[in-house]
Amino acid sequence: MTCAEKTAGTVPDEPVRFSPDFDRKLREYARLQQEAKQLRHALIIQRETVGLRRHEDVDRQYPLPGPLRLPEAARTENEG
């Protein structure tokens, strides 16, 4: 059975359930994403402290991670 067959006919407002491991990985990614934002902000403050005012190189070398796009394959079958 394909993912499309598994999710066909599901109600759009029905909550999507993920495996506990996948949910843990999503939370870890969100935590690391927030940490990356904080560390990048600290780097920019340090650069400005020593007189560097343009940060395009920081944008290129240390891009912020974007939000995750959840694949259909990550869904588990909804029970009941």
PQR file with spaces between the fields and no chain letter, atoms N, CA, C, O and H, PARSE charges and radii, in Angstrom:
ATOM       1  N    MET     1       0.845   -1.175    0.000 -0.4000 1.5000
ATOM       2  CA   MET     1       0.000    0.000    0.000 -0.0000 2.0000
ATOM       3  C    MET     1       0.894    1.244    0.000  0.5500 1.7000
ATOM       4  O    MET     1       1.827    1.345    0.797 -0.5500 1.4000
ATOM       5  N    THR     2       0.610    2.163   -0.876 -0.4000 1.5000
ATOM       6  CA   THR     2       1.407    3.393   -0.960 -0.0000 2.0000
ATOM       7  C    THR     2       0.943    4.385    0.093  0.5500 1.7000
ATOM       8  O    THR     2      -0.128    4.227    0.679 -0.5500 1.4000
ATOM       9  H    THR     2      -0.148    2.081   -1.523  0.4000 1.0000
ATOM      10  N    CYS     3       1.763    5.422    0.331 -0.4000 1.5000
ATOM      11  CA   CYS     3       1.390    6.472    1.280 -0.0000 2.0000
ATOM      12  C    CYS     3       0.116    7.171    0.843  0.5500 1.7000
ATOM      13  O    CYS     3      -0.709    7.543    1.678 -0.5500 1.4000
ATOM      14  H    CYS     3       2.633    5.551   -0.146  0.4000 1.0000
ATOM      15  N    ALA     4      -0.052    7.351   -0.464 -0.4000 1.5000
ATOM      16  CA   ALA     4      -1.254    8.009   -0.970 -0.0000 2.0000
ATOM      17  C    ALA     4      -2.479    7.166   -0.645  0.5500 1.7000
ATOM      18  O    ALA     4      -3.531    7.702   -0.298 -0.5500 1.4000
ATOM      19  H    ALA     4       0.618    7.048   -1.142  0.4000 1.0000
ATOM      20  N    GLU     5      -2.346    5.851   -0.757 -0.4000 1.5000
ATOM      21  CA   GLU     5      -3.470    4.979   -0.438 -0.0000 2.0000
ATOM      22  C    GLU     5      -3.769    4.992    1.061  0.5500 1.7000
ATOM      23  O    GLU     5      -4.931    4.936    1.465 -0.5500 1.4000
ATOM      24  H    GLU     5      -1.491    5.415   -1.039  0.4000 1.0000
ATOM      25  N    LYS     6      -2.730    5.064    1.876 -0.4000 1.5000
ATOM      26  CA   LYS     6      -2.923    5.077    3.323 -0.0000 2.0000
ATOM      27  C    LYS     6      -3.639    6.337    3.779  0.5500 1.7000
ATOM      28  O    LYS     6      -4.453    6.289    4.702 -0.5500 1.4000
ATOM      29  H    LYS     6      -1.787    5.109    1.548  0.4000 1.0000
ATOM      30  N    THR     7      -3.340    7.477    3.133 -0.4000 1.5000
ATOM      31  CA   THR     7      -3.900    8.753    3.583 -0.0000 2.0000
ATOM      32  C    THR     7      -5.128    9.153    2.796  0.5500 1.7000
ATOM      33  O    THR     7      -5.744   10.169    3.119 -0.5500 1.4000
ATOM      34  H    THR     7      -2.679    7.515    2.384  0.4000 1.0000
ATOM      35  N    ALA     8      -5.514    8.401    1.776 -0.4000 1.5000
ATOM      36  CA   ALA     8      -6.694    8.748    0.984 -0.0000 2.0000
ATOM      37  C    ALA     8      -7.934    8.685    1.857  0.5500 1.7000
ATOM      38  O    ALA     8      -8.142    7.724    2.598 -0.5500 1.4000
ATOM      39  H    ALA     8      -5.014    7.575    1.514  0.4000 1.0000
ATOM      40  N    GLY     9      -8.756    9.723    1.761 -0.4000 1.5000
ATOM      41  CA   GLY     9      -9.997    9.760    2.513 -0.0000 2.0000
ATOM      42  C    GLY     9      -9.847   10.222    3.946  0.5500 1.7000
ATOM      43  O    GLY     9     -10.816   10.175    4.705 -0.5500 1.4000
ATOM      44  H    GLY     9      -8.587   10.504    1.159  0.4000 1.0000
ATOM      45  N    THR    10      -8.663   10.669    4.344 -0.4000 1.5000
ATOM      46  CA   THR    10      -8.512   11.171    5.704 -0.0000 2.0000
ATOM      47  C    THR    10      -9.124   12.554    5.806  0.5500 1.7000
ATOM      48  O    THR    10      -9.180   13.292    4.823 -0.5500 1.4000
ATOM      49  H    THR    10      -7.876   10.708    3.727  0.4000 1.0000
ATOM      50  N    VAL    11      -9.571   12.894    6.968 -0.4000 1.5000
ATOM      51  CA   VAL    11     -10.188   14.195    7.221 -0.0000 2.0000
ATOM      52  C    VAL    11      -9.069   15.224    7.383  0.5500 1.7000
ATOM      53  O    VAL    11      -8.131   14.974    8.140 -0.5500 1.4000
ATOM      54  H    VAL    11      -9.526   12.294    7.767  0.4000 1.0000
ATOM      55  N    PRO    12      -9.133   16.391    6.691 -0.5600 1.5000
ATOM      56  CA   PRO    12      -8.059   17.382    6.776  0.2800 2.0000
ATOM      57  C    PRO    12      -7.799   17.888    8.185  0.5500 1.7000
ATOM      58  O    PRO    12      -6.655   18.206    8.511 -0.5500 1.4000
ATOM      59  N    ASP    13      -8.823   17.973    9.035 -0.4000 1.5000
ATOM      60  CA   ASP    13      -8.636   18.488   10.387 -0.0000 2.0000
ATOM      61  C    ASP    13      -8.162   17.428   11.368  0.5500 1.7000
ATOM      62  O    ASP    13      -7.894   17.728   12.532 -0.5500 1.4000
ATOM      63  H    ASP    13      -9.752   17.714    8.769  0.4000 1.0000
ATOM      64  N    GLU    14      -8.060   16.208   10.909 -0.4000 1.5000
ATOM      65  CA   GLU    14      -7.630   15.117   11.776 -0.0000 2.0000
ATOM      66  C    GLU    14      -6.159   15.304   12.123  0.5500 1.7000
ATOM      67  O    GLU    14      -5.352   15.567   11.231 -0.5500 1.4000
ATOM      68  H    GLU    14      -8.278   15.964    9.964  0.4000 1.0000
ATOM      69  N    PRO    15      -5.783   15.173   13.412 -0.5600 1.5000
ATOM      70  CA   PRO    15      -4.372   15.365   13.768  0.2800 2.0000
ATOM      71  C    PRO    15      -3.496   14.284   13.149  0.5500 1.7000
ATOM      72  O    PRO    15      -3.890   13.122   13.053 -0.5500 1.4000
ATOM      73  N    VAL    16      -2.315   14.686   12.735 -0.4000 1.5000
ATOM      74  CA   VAL    16      -1.362   13.752   12.148 -0.0000 2.0000
ATOM      75  C    VAL    16      -0.511   13.193   13.272  0.5500 1.7000
ATOM      76  O    VAL    16       0.000   13.939   14.108 -0.5500 1.4000
ATOM      77  H    VAL    16      -1.995   15.630   12.813  0.4000 1.0000
ATOM      78  N    ARG    17      -0.363   11.901   13.288 -0.4000 1.5000
ATOM      79  CA   ARG    17       0.439   11.246   14.320 -0.0000 2.0000
ATOM      80  C    ARG    17       1.742   10.764   13.704  0.5500 1.7000
ATOM      81  O    ARG    17       1.761   10.210   12.605 -0.5500 1.4000
ATOM      82  H    ARG    17      -0.778   11.295   12.610  0.4000 1.0000
ATOM      83  N    PHE    18       2.814   10.984   14.423 -0.4000 1.5000
ATOM      84  CA   PHE    18       4.127   10.542   13.975 -0.0000 2.0000
ATOM      85  C    PHE    18       4.664    9.534   14.964  0.5500 1.7000
ATOM      86  O    PHE    18       4.197    9.453   16.100 -0.5500 1.4000
ATOM      87  H    PHE    18       2.798   11.434   15.315  0.4000 1.0000
ATOM      88  N    SER    19       5.634    8.774   14.534 -0.4000 1.5000
ATOM      89  CA   SER    19       6.252    7.806   15.430 -0.0000 2.0000
ATOM      90  C    SER    19       6.955    8.568   16.556  0.5500 1.7000
ATOM      91  O    SER    19       7.372    9.708   16.353 -0.5500 1.4000
ATOM      92  H    SER    19       6.013    8.840   13.610  0.4000 1.0000
ATOM      93  N    PRO    20       7.092    7.964   17.725 -0.5600 1.5000
ATOM      94  CA   PRO    20       7.776    8.639   18.842  0.2800 2.0000
ATOM      95  C    PRO    20       9.201    9.054   18.477  0.5500 1.7000
ATOM      96  O    PRO    20       9.662   10.113   18.904 -0.5500 1.4000
ATOM      97  N    ASP    21       9.899    8.240   17.699 -0.4000 1.5000
ATOM      98  CA   ASP    21      11.261    8.576   17.311 -0.0000 2.0000
ATOM      99  C    ASP    21      11.281    9.801   16.399  0.5500 1.7000
ATOM     100  O    ASP    21      12.139   10.671   16.545 -0.5500 1.4000
ATOM     101  H    ASP    21       9.525    7.380   17.353  0.4000 1.0000
ATOM     102  N    PHE    22      10.341    9.870   15.462 -0.4000 1.5000
ATOM     103  CA   PHE    22      10.277   11.009   14.554 -0.0000 2.0000
ATOM     104  C    PHE    22       9.916   12.271   15.324  0.5500 1.7000
ATOM     105  O    PHE    22      10.473   13.337   15.060 -0.5500 1.4000
ATOM     106  H    PHE    22       9.644    9.162   15.343  0.4000 1.0000
ATOM     107  N    ASP    23       8.991   12.163   16.272 -0.4000 1.5000
ATOM     108  CA   ASP    23       8.607   13.300   17.097 -0.0000 2.0000
ATOM     109  C    ASP    23       9.810   13.799   17.904  0.5500 1.7000
ATOM     110  O    ASP    23      10.015   15.006   18.031 -0.5500 1.4000
ATOM     111  H    ASP    23       8.539   11.297   16.486  0.4000 1.0000
ATOM     112  N    ARG    24      10.595   12.883   18.443 -0.4000 1.5000
ATOM     113  CA   ARG    24      11.800   13.254   19.199 -0.0000 2.0000
ATOM     114  C    ARG    24      12.784   13.988   18.300  0.5500 1.7000
ATOM     115  O    ARG    24      13.398   14.969   18.719 -0.5500 1.4000
ATOM     116  H    ARG    24      10.428   11.903   18.341  0.4000 1.0000
ATOM     117  N    LYS    25      12.937   13.519   17.071 -0.4000 1.5000
ATOM     118  CA   LYS    25      13.860   14.163   16.139 -0.0000 2.0000
ATOM     119  C    LYS    25      13.381   15.561   15.751  0.5500 1.7000
ATOM     120  O    LYS    25      14.194   16.470   15.580 -0.5500 1.4000
ATOM     121  H    LYS    25      12.439   12.722   16.730  0.4000 1.0000
ATOM     122  N    LEU    26      12.064   15.738   15.611 -0.4000 1.5000
ATOM     123  CA   LEU    26      11.527   17.075   15.322 -0.0000 2.0000
ATOM     124  C    LEU    26      11.817   18.043   16.456  0.5500 1.7000
ATOM     125  O    LEU    26      12.209   19.186   16.220 -0.5500 1.4000
ATOM     126  H    LEU    26      11.404   15.000   15.750  0.4000 1.0000
ATOM     127  N    ARG    27      11.625   17.588   17.680 -0.4000 1.5000
ATOM     128  CA   ARG    27      11.911   18.454   18.838 -0.0000 2.0000
ATOM     129  C    ARG    27      13.399   18.784   18.905  0.5500 1.7000
ATOM     130  O    ARG    27      13.770   19.920   19.203 -0.5500 1.4000
ATOM     131  H    ARG    27      11.307   16.660   17.871  0.4000 1.0000
ATOM     132  N    GLU    28      14.236   17.818   18.635 -0.4000 1.5000
ATOM     133  CA   GLU    28      15.690   18.049   18.650 -0.0000 2.0000
ATOM     134  C    GLU    28      16.090   19.043   17.564  0.5500 1.7000
ATOM     135  O    GLU    28      16.925   19.916   17.798 -0.5500 1.4000
ATOM     136  H    GLU    28      13.935   16.896   18.394  0.4000 1.0000
ATOM     137  N    TYR    29      15.499   18.914   16.381 -0.4000 1.5000
ATOM     138  CA   TYR    29      15.792   19.849   15.295 -0.0000 2.0000
ATOM     139  C    TYR    29      15.383   21.267   15.691  0.5500 1.7000
ATOM     140  O    TYR    29      16.131   22.216   15.455 -0.5500 1.4000
ATOM     141  H    TYR    29      14.820   18.204   16.191  0.4000 1.0000
ATOM     142  N    ALA    30      14.198   21.416   16.293 -0.4000 1.5000
ATOM     143  CA   ALA    30      13.732   22.737   16.721 -0.0000 2.0000
ATOM     144  C    ALA    30      14.665   23.325   17.770  0.5500 1.7000
ATOM     145  O    ALA    30      14.942   24.524   17.751 -0.5500 1.4000
ATOM     146  H    ALA    30      13.591   20.645   16.485  0.4000 1.0000
ATOM     147  N    ARG    31      15.151   22.491   18.683 -0.4000 1.5000
ATOM     148  CA   ARG    31      16.081   22.960   19.713 -0.0000 2.0000
ATOM     149  C    ARG    31      17.391   23.413   19.081  0.5500 1.7000
ATOM     150  O    ARG    31      17.918   24.471   19.427 -0.5500 1.4000
ATOM     151  H    ARG    31      14.927   21.517   18.699  0.4000 1.0000
ATOM     152  N    LEU    32      17.916   22.616   18.159 -0.4000 1.5000
ATOM     153  CA   LEU    32      19.168   22.965   17.500 -0.0000 2.0000
ATOM     154  C    LEU    32      19.015   24.193   16.607  0.5500 1.7000
ATOM     155  O    LEU    32      19.941   24.997   16.494 -0.5500 1.4000
ATOM     156  H    LEU    32      17.489   21.757   17.878  0.4000 1.0000
ATOM     157  N    GLN    33      17.862   24.342   15.979 -0.4000 1.5000
ATOM     158  CA   GLN    33      17.597   25.520   15.156 -0.0000 2.0000
ATOM     159  C    GLN    33      17.628   26.780   16.025  0.5500 1.7000
ATOM     160  O    GLN    33      18.216   27.789   15.637 -0.5500 1.4000
ATOM     161  H    GLN    33      17.110   23.689   16.072  0.4000 1.0000
ATOM     162  N    GLN    34      16.997   26.722   17.195 -0.4000 1.5000
ATOM     163  CA   GLN    34      16.991   27.860   18.113 -0.0000 2.0000
ATOM     164  C    GLN    34      18.408   28.150   18.614  0.5500 1.7000
ATOM     165  O    GLN    34      18.800   29.312   18.722 -0.5500 1.4000
ATOM     166  H    GLN    34      16.520   25.902   17.511  0.4000 1.0000
ATOM     167  N    GLU    35      19.168   27.112   18.917 -0.4000 1.5000
ATOM     168  CA   GLU    35      20.551   27.297   19.366 -0.0000 2.0000
ATOM     169  C    GLU    35      21.396   27.950   18.276  0.5500 1.7000
ATOM     170  O    GLU    35      22.227   28.810   18.567 -0.5500 1.4000
ATOM     171  H    GLU    35      18.849   26.168   18.830  0.4000 1.0000
ATOM     172  N    ALA    36      21.189   27.549   17.025 -0.4000 1.5000
ATOM     173  CA   ALA    36      21.931   28.146   15.907 -0.0000 2.0000
ATOM     174  C    ALA    36      21.616   29.631   15.785  0.5500 1.7000
ATOM     175  O    ALA    36      22.512   30.434   15.528 -0.5500 1.4000
ATOM     176  H    ALA    36      20.514   26.850   16.788  0.4000 1.0000
ATOM     177  N    LYS    37      20.350   30.004   15.968 -0.4000 1.5000
ATOM     178  CA   LYS    37      19.965   31.420   15.916 -0.0000 2.0000
ATOM     179  C    LYS    37      20.670   32.213   17.010  0.5500 1.7000
ATOM     180  O    LYS    37      21.177   33.308   16.766 -0.5500 1.4000
ATOM     181  H    LYS    37      19.622   29.352   16.177  0.4000 1.0000
ATOM     182  N    GLN    38      20.699   31.655   18.214 -0.4000 1.5000
ATOM     183  CA   GLN    38      21.335   32.343   19.337 -0.0000 2.0000
ATOM     184  C    GLN    38      22.842   32.494   19.121  0.5500 1.7000
ATOM     185  O    GLN    38      23.409   33.555   19.377 -0.5500 1.4000
ATOM     186  H    GLN    38      20.287   30.765   18.413  0.4000 1.0000
ATOM     187  N    LEU    39      23.478   31.431   18.650 -0.4000 1.5000
ATOM     188  CA   LEU    39      24.918   31.495   18.419 -0.0000 2.0000
ATOM     189  C    LEU    39      25.271   32.459   17.291  0.5500 1.7000
ATOM     190  O    LEU    39      26.270   33.174   17.375 -0.5500 1.4000
ATOM     191  H    LEU    39      23.016   30.569   18.441  0.4000 1.0000
ATOM     192  N    ARG    40      24.463   32.482   16.246 -0.4000 1.5000
ATOM     193  CA   ARG    40      24.702   33.416   15.140 -0.0000 2.0000
ATOM     194  C    ARG    40      24.540   34.849   15.624  0.5500 1.7000
ATOM     195  O    ARG    40      25.315   35.724   15.237 -0.5500 1.4000
ATOM     196  H    ARG    40      23.652   31.902   16.178  0.4000 1.0000
ATOM     197  N    HIS    41      23.548   35.099   16.460 -0.4000 1.5000
ATOM     198  CA   HIS    41      23.344   36.434   17.023 -0.0000 2.0000
ATOM     199  C    HIS    41      24.552   36.846   17.875  0.5500 1.7000
ATOM     200  O    HIS    41      25.002   37.990   17.802 -0.5500 1.4000
ATOM     201  H    HIS    41      22.918   34.389   16.774  0.4000 1.0000
ATOM     202  N    ALA    42      25.070   35.917   18.678 -0.4000 1.5000
ATOM     203  CA   ALA    42      26.262   36.204   19.490 -0.0000 2.0000
ATOM     204  C    ALA    42      27.462   36.528   18.599  0.5500 1.7000
ATOM     205  O    ALA    42      28.248   37.418   18.922 -0.5500 1.4000
ATOM     206  H    ALA    42      24.704   34.988   18.737  0.4000 1.0000
ATOM     207  N    LEU    43      27.608   35.818   17.487 -0.4000 1.5000
ATOM     208  CA   LEU    43      28.701   36.092   16.553 -0.0000 2.0000
ATOM     209  C    LEU    43      28.579   37.496   15.974  0.5500 1.7000
ATOM     210  O    LEU    43      29.574   38.213   15.876 -0.5500 1.4000
ATOM     211  H    LEU    43      26.969   35.095   17.225  0.4000 1.0000
ATOM     212  N    ILE    44      27.382   37.890   15.593 -0.4000 1.5000
ATOM     213  CA   ILE    44      27.180   39.228   15.029 -0.0000 2.0000
ATOM     214  C    ILE    44      27.493   40.302   16.075  0.5500 1.7000
ATOM     215  O    ILE    44      28.089   41.328   15.747 -0.5500 1.4000
ATOM     216  H    ILE    44      26.573   37.308   15.672  0.4000 1.0000
ATOM     217  N    ILE    45      27.099   40.073   17.317 -0.4000 1.5000
ATOM     218  CA   ILE    45      27.423   41.034   18.380 -0.0000 2.0000
ATOM     219  C    ILE    45      28.932   41.155   18.541  0.5500 1.7000
ATOM     220  O    ILE    45      29.452   42.263   18.673 -0.5500 1.4000
ATOM     221  H    ILE    45      26.615   39.240   17.583  0.4000 1.0000
ATOM     222  N    GLN    46      29.641   40.028   18.533 -0.4000 1.5000
ATOM     223  CA   GLN    46      31.106   40.064   18.650 -0.0000 2.0000
ATOM     224  C    GLN    46      31.729   40.807   17.480  0.5500 1.7000
ATOM     225  O    GLN    46      32.661   41.588   17.666 -0.5500 1.4000
ATOM     226  H    GLN    46      29.218   39.128   18.426  0.4000 1.0000
ATOM     227  N    ARG    47      31.223   40.571   16.278 -0.4000 1.5000
ATOM     228  CA   ARG    47      31.760   41.261   15.106 -0.0000 2.0000
ATOM     229  C    ARG    47      31.552   42.767   15.220  0.5500 1.7000
ATOM     230  O    ARG    47      32.447   43.548   14.896 -0.5500 1.4000
ATOM     231  H    ARG    47      30.465   39.936   16.127  0.4000 1.0000
ATOM     232  N    GLU    48      30.373   43.171   15.679 -0.4000 1.5000
ATOM     233  CA   GLU    48      30.111   44.605   15.821 -0.0000 2.0000
ATOM     234  C    GLU    48      30.967   45.223   16.911  0.5500 1.7000
ATOM     235  O    GLU    48      31.335   46.395   16.825 -0.5500 1.4000
ATOM     236  H    GLU    48      29.647   42.537   15.942  0.4000 1.0000
ATOM     237  N    THR    49      31.286   44.444   17.936 -0.4000 1.5000
ATOM     238  CA   THR    49      32.142   44.930   19.014 -0.0000 2.0000
ATOM     239  C    THR    49      33.534   45.302   18.500  0.5500 1.7000
ATOM     240  O    THR    49      34.142   46.257   18.983 -0.5500 1.4000
ATOM     241  H    THR    49      30.987   43.493   18.006  0.4000 1.0000
ATOM     242  N    VAL    50      34.034   44.548   17.523 -0.4000 1.5000
ATOM     243  CA   VAL    50      35.368   44.845   16.973 -0.0000 2.0000
ATOM     244  C    VAL    50      35.295   45.742   15.742  0.5500 1.7000
ATOM     245  O    VAL    50      36.292   45.928   15.045 -0.5500 1.4000
ATOM     246  H    VAL    50      33.540   43.772   17.131  0.4000 1.0000
ATOM     247  N    GLY    51      34.107   46.299   15.474 -0.4000 1.5000
ATOM     248  CA   GLY    51      33.984   47.288   14.418 -0.0000 2.0000
ATOM     249  C    GLY    51      33.498   46.786   13.072  0.5500 1.7000
ATOM     250  O    GLY    51      33.435   47.563   12.120 -0.5500 1.4000
ATOM     251  H    GLY    51      33.296   46.148   16.041  0.4000 1.0000
ATOM     252  N    LEU    52      33.156   45.521   12.964 -0.4000 1.5000
ATOM     253  CA   LEU    52      32.652   44.990   11.695 -0.0000 2.0000
ATOM     254  C    LEU    52      31.141   45.223   11.645  0.5500 1.7000
ATOM     255  O    LEU    52      30.403   44.720   12.492 -0.5500 1.4000
ATOM     256  H    LEU    52      33.207   44.889   13.737  0.4000 1.0000
ATOM     257  N    ARG    53      30.698   45.966   10.678 -0.4000 1.5000
ATOM     258  CA   ARG    53      29.282   46.343   10.619 -0.0000 2.0000
ATOM     259  C    ARG    53      28.506   45.632    9.513  0.5500 1.7000
ATOM     260  O    ARG    53      27.276   45.606    9.544 -0.5500 1.4000
ATOM     261  H    ARG    53      31.297   46.375    9.990  0.4000 1.0000
ATOM     262  N    ARG    54      29.190   45.069    8.565 -0.4000 1.5000
ATOM     263  CA   ARG    54      28.502   44.359    7.479 -0.0000 2.0000
ATOM     264  C    ARG    54      28.613   42.863    7.737  0.5500 1.7000
ATOM     265  O    ARG    54      29.682   42.358    8.079 -0.5500 1.4000
ATOM     266  H    ARG    54      30.189   45.090    8.540  0.4000 1.0000
ATOM     267  N    HIS    55      27.520   42.173    7.572 -0.4000 1.5000
ATOM     268  CA   HIS    55      27.483   40.756    7.957 -0.0000 2.0000
ATOM     269  C    HIS    55      27.077   39.835    6.813  0.5500 1.7000
ATOM     270  O    HIS    55      26.597   38.728    7.056 -0.5500 1.4000
ATOM     271  H    HIS    55      26.651   42.583    7.293  0.4000 1.0000
ATOM     272  N    GLU    56      27.260   40.271    5.579 -0.4000 1.5000
ATOM     273  CA   GLU    56      26.901   39.419    4.441 -0.0000 2.0000
ATOM     274  C    GLU    56      27.701   38.121    4.436  0.5500 1.7000
ATOM     275  O    GLU    56      27.189   37.068    4.059 -0.5500 1.4000
ATOM     276  H    GLU    56      27.650   41.171    5.381  0.4000 1.0000
ATOM     277  N    ASP    57      28.966   38.206    4.861 -0.4000 1.5000
ATOM     278  CA   ASP    57      29.792   36.997    4.901 -0.0000 2.0000
ATOM     279  C    ASP    57      29.270   36.004    5.946  0.5500 1.7000
ATOM     280  O    ASP    57      29.358   34.792    5.749 -0.5500 1.4000
ATOM     281  H    ASP    57      29.383   39.062    5.167  0.4000 1.0000
ATOM     282  N    VAL    58      28.734   36.510    7.041 -0.4000 1.5000
ATOM     283  CA   VAL    58      28.127   35.625    8.044 -0.0000 2.0000
ATOM     284  C    VAL    58      26.902   34.937    7.437  0.5500 1.7000
ATOM     285  O    VAL    58      26.684   33.743    7.646 -0.5500 1.4000
ATOM     286  H    VAL    58      28.663   37.495    7.200  0.4000 1.0000
ATOM     287  N    ASP    59      26.110   35.697    6.689 -0.4000 1.5000
ATOM     288  CA   ASP    59      24.937   35.110    6.031 -0.0000 2.0000
ATOM     289  C    ASP    59      25.334   33.987    5.083  0.5500 1.7000
ATOM     290  O    ASP    59      24.651   32.966    5.004 -0.5500 1.4000
ATOM     291  H    ASP    59      26.287   36.667    6.520  0.4000 1.0000
ATOM     292  N    ARG    60      26.436   34.174    4.366 -0.4000 1.5000
ATOM     293  CA   ARG    60      26.890   33.151    3.415 -0.0000 2.0000
ATOM     294  C    ARG    60      27.515   31.953    4.123  0.5500 1.7000
ATOM     295  O    ARG    60      27.242   30.807    3.765 -0.5500 1.4000
ATOM     296  H    ARG    60      26.991   35.004    4.431  0.4000 1.0000
ATOM     297  N    GLN    61      28.346   32.210    5.116 -0.4000 1.5000
ATOM     298  CA   GLN    61      29.074   31.123    5.773 -0.0000 2.0000
ATOM     299  C    GLN    61      28.239   30.359    6.809  0.5500 1.7000
ATOM     300  O    GLN    61      28.449   29.167    7.034 -0.5500 1.4000
ATOM     301  H    GLN    61      28.569   33.141    5.407  0.4000 1.0000
ATOM     302  N    TYR    62      27.302   31.057    7.427 -0.4000 1.5000
ATOM     303  CA   TYR    62      26.505   30.449    8.497 -0.0000 2.0000
ATOM     304  C    TYR    62      25.013   30.704    8.265  0.5500 1.7000
ATOM     305  O    TYR    62      24.379   31.408    9.052 -0.5500 1.4000
ATOM     306  H    TYR    62      27.132   32.025    7.245  0.4000 1.0000
ATOM     307  N    PRO    63      24.456   30.147    7.211 -0.5600 1.5000
ATOM     308  CA   PRO    63      23.017   30.359    6.975  0.2800 2.0000
ATOM     309  C    PRO    63      22.197   29.678    8.065  0.5500 1.7000
ATOM     310  O    PRO    63      22.564   28.617    8.569 -0.5500 1.4000
ATOM     311  N    LEU    64      21.089   30.306    8.414 -0.4000 1.5000
ATOM     312  CA   LEU    64      20.218   29.715    9.431 -0.0000 2.0000
ATOM     313  C    LEU    64      19.437   28.556    8.826  0.5500 1.7000
ATOM     314  O    LEU    64      18.984   28.637    7.685 -0.5500 1.4000
ATOM     315  H    LEU    64      20.791   31.168    8.004  0.4000 1.0000
ATOM     316  N    PRO    65      19.278   27.478    9.590 -0.5600 1.5000
ATOM     317  CA   PRO    65      18.488   26.356    9.085  0.2800 2.0000
ATOM     318  C    PRO    65      17.023   26.751    8.984  0.5500 1.7000
ATOM     319  O    PRO    65      16.485   27.434    9.855 -0.5500 1.4000
ATOM     320  N    GLY    66      16.399   26.316    7.923 -0.4000 1.5000
ATOM     321  CA   GLY    66      14.989   26.632    7.712 -0.0000 2.0000
ATOM     322  C    GLY    66      14.082   25.635    8.390  0.5500 1.7000
ATOM     323  O    GLY    66      14.547   24.663    8.985 -0.5500 1.4000
ATOM     324  H    GLY    66      16.836   25.761    7.216  0.4000 1.0000
ATOM     325  N    PRO    67      12.792   25.874    8.301 -0.5600 1.5000
ATOM     326  CA   PRO    67      11.836   24.929    8.885  0.2800 2.0000
ATOM     327  C    PRO    67      11.817   23.617    8.107  0.5500 1.7000
ATOM     328  O    PRO    67      12.118   23.580    6.914 -0.5500 1.4000
ATOM     329  N    LEU    68      11.467   22.574    8.787 -0.4000 1.5000
ATOM     330  CA   LEU    68      11.378   21.268    8.138 -0.0000 2.0000
ATOM     331  C    LEU    68      10.083   21.156    7.354  0.5500 1.7000
ATOM     332  O    LEU    68       9.046   21.686    7.755 -0.5500 1.4000
ATOM     333  H    LEU    68      11.223   22.604    9.756  0.4000 1.0000
ATOM     334  N    ARG    69      10.160   20.471    6.251 -0.4000 1.5000
ATOM     335  CA   ARG    69       8.953   20.104    5.497 -0.0000 2.0000
ATOM     336  C    ARG    69       8.735   18.622    5.749  0.5500 1.7000
ATOM     337  O    ARG    69       9.606   17.796    5.473 -0.5500 1.4000
ATOM     338  H    ARG    69      11.002   20.041    5.926  0.4000 1.0000
ATOM     339  N    LEU    70       7.583   18.301    6.266 -0.4000 1.5000
ATOM     340  CA   LEU    70       7.318   16.931    6.663 -0.0000 2.0000
ATOM     341  C    LEU    70       6.905   16.084    5.469  0.5500 1.7000
ATOM     342  O    LEU    70       5.963   16.434    4.758 -0.5500 1.4000
ATOM     343  H    LEU    70       6.875   18.972    6.490  0.4000 1.0000
ATOM     344  N    PRO    71       7.599   14.971    5.243 -0.5600 1.5000
ATOM     345  CA   PRO    71       7.243   14.079    4.144  0.2800 2.0000
ATOM     346  C    PRO    71       6.018   13.251    4.487  0.5500 1.7000
ATOM     347  O    PRO    71       5.783   12.937    5.654 -0.5500 1.4000
ATOM     348  N    GLU    72       5.248   12.899    3.490 -0.4000 1.5000
ATOM     349  CA   GLU    72       4.097   12.025    3.691 -0.0000 2.0000
ATOM     350  C    GLU    72       4.519   10.683    4.250  0.5500 1.7000
ATOM     351  O    GLU    72       3.771   10.061    5.005 -0.5500 1.4000
ATOM     352  H    GLU    72       5.439   13.154    2.542  0.4000 1.0000
ATOM     353  N    ALA    73       5.702   10.230    3.891 -0.4000 1.5000
ATOM     354  CA   ALA    73       6.171    8.915    4.330 -0.0000 2.0000
ATOM     355  C    ALA    73       6.394    8.869    5.839  0.5500 1.7000
ATOM     356  O    ALA    73       6.448    7.785    6.419 -0.5500 1.4000
ATOM     357  H    ALA    73       6.309   10.735    3.277  0.4000 1.0000
ATOM     358  N    ALA    74       6.524   10.026    6.481 -0.4000 1.5000
ATOM     359  CA   ALA    74       6.774   10.048    7.911 -0.0000 2.0000
ATOM     360  C    ALA    74       5.514    9.827    8.730  0.5500 1.7000
ATOM     361  O    ALA    74       5.595    9.609    9.938 -0.5500 1.4000
ATOM     362  H    ALA    74       6.480   10.907    6.010  0.4000 1.0000
ATOM     363  N    ARG    75       4.362    9.880    8.097 -0.4000 1.5000
ATOM     364  CA   ARG    75       3.107    9.689    8.821 -0.0000 2.0000
ATOM     365  C    ARG    75       2.938    8.230    9.206  0.5500 1.7000
ATOM     366  O    ARG    75       3.306    7.319    8.465 -0.5500 1.4000
ATOM     367  H    ARG    75       4.296   10.057    7.115  0.4000 1.0000
ATOM     368  N    THR    76       2.377    8.040   10.374 -0.4000 1.5000
ATOM     369  CA   THR    76       1.990    6.674   10.761 -0.0000 2.0000
ATOM     370  C    THR    76       0.492    6.581   10.576  0.5500 1.7000
ATOM     371  O    THR    76      -0.206    7.594   10.549 -0.5500 1.4000
ATOM     372  H    THR    76       2.078    8.780   10.976  0.4000 1.0000
ATOM     373  N    GLU    77       0.011    5.385   10.451 -0.4000 1.5000
ATOM     374  CA   GLU    77      -1.434    5.214   10.267 -0.0000 2.0000
ATOM     375  C    GLU    77      -2.159    5.659   11.518  0.5500 1.7000
ATOM     376  O    GLU    77      -1.767    5.318   12.633 -0.5500 1.4000
ATOM     377  H    GLU    77       0.578    4.561   10.473  0.4000 1.0000
ATOM     378  N    ASN    78      -3.220    6.425   11.324 -0.4000 1.5000
ATOM     379  CA   ASN    78      -4.036    6.861   12.455 -0.0000 2.0000
ATOM     380  C    ASN    78      -4.833    5.676   12.956  0.5500 1.7000
ATOM     381  O    ASN    78      -5.407    4.914   12.178 -0.5500 1.4000
ATOM     382  H    ASN    78      -3.539    6.703   10.418  0.4000 1.0000
ATOM     383  N    GLU    79      -4.857    5.536   14.284 -0.4000 1.5000
ATOM     384  CA   GLU    79      -5.607    4.438   14.878 -0.0000 2.0000
ATOM     385  C    GLU    79      -7.029    4.888   15.155  0.5500 1.7000
ATOM     386  O    GLU    79      -7.273    6.041   15.510 -0.5500 1.4000
ATOM     387  H    GLU    79      -4.391    6.156   14.916  0.4000 1.0000
ATOM     388  N    GLY    80      -7.966    3.961   14.987 -0.4000 1.5000
ATOM     389  CA   GLY    80      -9.327    4.130   15.364 -0.0000 2.0000
ATOM     390  C    GLY    80     -10.033    5.267   14.864  0.5500 1.7000
ATOM     391  O    GLY    80     -11.213    5.444   15.170 -0.5500 1.4000
ATOM     392  H    GLY    80      -7.767    3.024   14.699  0.4000 1.0000
